[in-house]
Amino acid sequence: MAAIQFNHHECQTSFQKGQLVVHPTYGFCRIAAIERAHVRDGMEDCYVFRMGSLRNPIKVLMPVAQAEAAGLRRPVTQREAEDVLQVFQLPATPLESHSKEELDEVATRLNSHDLRIVASTVRDLVAAGVKGWLGQPEGALTSHRRSEQAMLTQALDRLIEELAYVQHTSRKTIEEHIRTCLGRTRRRRAPHAIRS
């Protein structure tokens, strides 16, 4: 960990100002600053992220002490990115949720710090007919299916952004690769349940 000195206060951080990191909610972000801020009941060292636009700027704070537990991390390596892309070529097991608890489990998996878990969940949701950016499913959507589709779209967006950055290629190239893999994946039947 690096020690940063400011305002006569030493702060132990894992990340530096200006570093590109992956935020658990916002995806790729650059740390704009590390500063003391009033959070909850007192002052804490916080990573500062600038979001929004020039017209509507948003300042997002994340306490340094909670960053790791919250899921703030470095981008995956190129080798790890290749491993993630391989996941899309493996046989899928259709994954459907029929209850709030199962839907919550899908959300947990799609927000995992491990991109292999995210990729396998995306693959298995697509095998179950949840389309995301791959196209609209036929027929009326149940509220569960609509929620799955929204989560899938958001997870895919973050995944594609990170893989494109790490692979030094365009988002379109990564998206086309994933589409191709999912289109070729042989699907095997499994019980409609959340797997661990």
Protein Blocks (a to p, Z undefined) as FASTA:
>chain_A
ZZddeehiacddfbdehiacddfklopaddfbdcdddehjbccddddddehjfklccddd
ddfklmmmnopacdddfklmmmmmmmmmpccdddddfbfklmmmmmmmmmpfblklmmmm
mmmmmmnopakjnopcehjddfklmmmmmmmmmmmmmmmmmmmmmnopafklmmmmmmmm
mmmpccddddddddZZ
